[in-house]
Amino acid sequence: MNRDTPLPRGVLVVRPEPGLTETREILEQLGWHCWGMESLVIAPRTLPAQRGIAGVLITSSQSIPALSSAVPHDIPVYAVGDATAERVKKQGFQTVLSASGNAAKLAELVTERLSPASGPLLLLSGEHQGVELAGTLRTSGFRIRRRVAYTTAPATTLPPDALSALRDGQIETVMVFSAASARAFCAALAQTGCAAGSLRAIAISQNTMKELRKAGIQTVLTAQSPDMAAMLDRLGPALSPSSH
């Protein structure tokens, strides 16, 4: 390819596994040149068997290893989003419902489908997650058992290939899939000397957007809903008209 041939515009995906690899595969199929930053290192926890519960709430796919090992597969599972729900189904759980949104939507789903008389609910989340959701449901009379299903540690540096691409101007857009991922990316970026202002960012939520703006990224587009389809809608096509 000669220097006058336009290249596909580059995108950096910022999220933990397994979503990082899945997202990169989707974008590459759409024609994007992709780099990845595994923003959070996830360490699943082993929980004792959970019995006497009417259902399980999970706010992230990262809770699935603990869910699979600690909960009977005939217990209904209420997942925050569609992708998480699909991953739960693949583990063999018989009844899986998706809130297709965020924690607030998950609370709405639970209150619509269940009553406090149904029995205790198990909430699986990260160390500092799920507290507000648990409080909301307890206010509505539900008995919530909150258990930490995994711990996270933020990445502290950008991968060398992504850093090189940023410095060479190959990356136009950064896609960020959580506020925690945004904080990790911004902290790592600040150590590199790369200018944040020239980047375009796609944020999965308002909280994610706020973290990115703190770092000086001026163009931040927020997905209309917290899912992959909405993120892709904000991203747009891979090739500019001049590239065809």
Buried (B, 14 or more C-beta within 10 A) or exposed (E): EEEEEEEBBBBBBBBBBBBBEBBBEBBBEBEBBBBBBBBBBBEBBEBEEBEEBBBBBBBBBBBBBBBBBBBEEEBBBBBBBBBBBEBBBEBEBEEBBBBBBBBEBBBEBBBEEBEBEBEBBBBBBBEEBBEEBBEBBBEBEBEBBBBBBBBBEBBEBBBEEBBEBBEEEBBBBBBBBBBBBBBBBBBBBEEBEBEBEEBBBBBBBEBBBBBBBEBEBEEBBBBEBBBBEBBBBBBEEBBEEEEE
